[in-house]
Amino acid sequence: MVDLAYKIKSLRALRGWSQDELARRLGVSRSKIGNYEQGTRRPNIEDLEALADAFNCTLSYLVGDDLTSDEIDLLEKYRKLNFIGKKEVERFLAYSYSKPEYRRESESDASSDAL
């Protein structure tokens, strides 16, 4: 699962922000953001709330283990696609999801998703 440091760095990169830009938006130093992204320092609750606001996500998403690093990589690639590319991905996902043999039986099956 994704740790907080990776999630902060990934969300910042997805928005095309530098560490300086994120620091400016939060009113903290760039070195503080660097420490968060390296995992050498954990944000306090006020900074976590400010990060969630800046990234337009919930606090539980930010600190939870909602996405794997592979899922974040796929999301990053999807967001770089143009409109037609995104529609193709959505079409393929709809097709794949319509096939019961492609769906997991439960959330506990996630550990067997290795390719």
C-alpha positions as CSV (number, residue, x, y, z in Angstrom):
1,M,0.0,0.0,0.0
2,V,1.0,3.6,-0.5
3,D,2.6,5.5,2.4
4,L,1.9,9.1,3.2
5,A,5.2,10.4,1.9
6,Y,4.6,8.8,-1.5
7,K,1.1,10.0,-1.7
8,I,2.0,13.6,-1.0
9,K,4.8,13.5,-3.6
10,S,2.5,11.8,-6.2
11,L,-0.4,14.2,-5.6
12,R,1.9,17.2,-5.9
13,A,3.4,15.8,-9.1
14,L,0.0,15.1,-10.6
15,R,-0.8,18.7,-10.3
16,G,2.5,19.8,-11.8
17,W,3.5,21.7,-8.7
18,S,7.1,22.0,-7.4
19,Q,7.8,21.6,-3.8
20,D,8.2,25.4,-3.6
21,E,4.7,25.8,-5.1
22,L,3.1,23.4,-2.6
23,A,5.0,25.0,0.3
24,R,3.7,28.5,-0.8
25,R,0.1,27.2,-1.0
26,L,0.5,25.7,2.6
27,G,2.5,28.6,4.0
28,V,5.3,26.3,5.1
29,S,9.0,26.0,4.0
30,R,10.1,23.9,1.0
31,S,12.3,21.9,3.2
32,K,9.3,20.9,5.3
33,I,7.6,19.5,2.1
34,G,10.8,17.7,1.2
35,N,10.9,16.1,4.6
36,Y,7.3,15.0,4.2
37,E,8.0,13.5,0.8
38,Q,11.1,11.7,2.1
39,G,9.2,10.4,5.1
40,T,11.7,11.9,7.6
41,R,8.9,14.0,9.1
42,R,5.2,13.5,9.4
43,P,2.8,16.4,9.0
44,N,0.9,17.6,12.1
45,I,-2.9,17.6,11.9
46,E,-3.1,21.2,10.7
47,D,-0.7,20.5,7.9
48,L,-2.6,17.3,7.0
49,E,-5.8,19.3,6.7
50,A,-4.0,22.0,4.6
51,L,-2.6,19.3,2.3
52,A,-6.0,17.7,1.9
53,D,-7.5,21.1,1.0
54,A,-4.6,21.9,-1.4
55,F,-5.0,18.5,-3.1
56,N,-8.8,18.7,-3.0
57,C,-9.1,15.3,-1.3
58,T,-10.4,14.1,2.0
59,L,-8.2,13.7,5.0
60,S,-9.0,10.0,5.2
61,Y,-7.9,9.5,1.6
62,L,-4.7,11.3,2.3
63,V,-3.7,9.3,5.3
64,G,-5.4,6.1,4.3
65,D,-4.2,3.3,2.1
66,D,-6.8,3.7,-0.6
67,L,-4.5,3.3,-3.6
68,T,-1.5,1.1,-4.4
69,S,1.5,2.6,-6.2
70,D,0.5,0.7,-9.3
71,E,-3.0,2.3,-9.2
72,I,-1.4,5.8,-8.7
73,D,0.8,5.1,-11.7
74,L,-2.2,4.2,-13.8
75,L,-4.0,7.3,-12.7
76,E,-1.0,9.4,-13.6
77,K,-0.9,7.9,-17.1
78,Y,-4.7,8.3,-17.5
79,R,-4.6,12.0,-16.6
80,K,-1.9,12.6,-19.3
81,L,-4.2,11.2,-22.1
82,N,-6.2,13.4,-24.3
83,F,-10.0,13.2,-24.5
84,I,-10.0,10.4,-27.1
85,G,-7.4,8.4,-25.2
86,K,-9.5,8.7,-22.0
87,K,-12.6,7.6,-23.8
88,E,-10.8,4.5,-25.1
89,V,-9.6,3.6,-21.6
90,E,-13.1,4.1,-20.2
91,R,-14.5,1.9,-23.0
92,F,-12.0,-0.9,-22.3
93,L,-12.7,-0.7,-18.5
94,A,-16.5,-0.9,-19.1
95,Y,-15.9,-4.0,-21.4
96,S,-13.6,-5.6,-18.9
97,Y,-15.9,-5.0,-15.9
98,S,-18.8,-6.5,-17.9
99,K,-17.0,-9.8,-17.9
100,P,-17.5,-11.6,-14.6
101,E,-14.3,-13.6,-15.0
102,Y,-12.3,-10.4,-14.8
103,R,-13.8,-9.2,-11.5
104,R,-12.5,-10.0,-8.1
105,E,-14.9,-11.9,-5.8
106,S,-14.2,-9.6,-2.9
107,E,-11.8,-6.9,-1.6
108,S,-9.7,-9.7,0.0
109,D,-8.8,-10.9,-3.5
110,A,-6.7,-7.8,-4.1
111,S,-3.6,-9.5,-2.8
112,S,-3.8,-12.0,-5.7
113,D,-3.8,-9.2,-8.3
114,A,-0.1,-9.5,-9.1
115,L,0.6,-9.6,-12.9
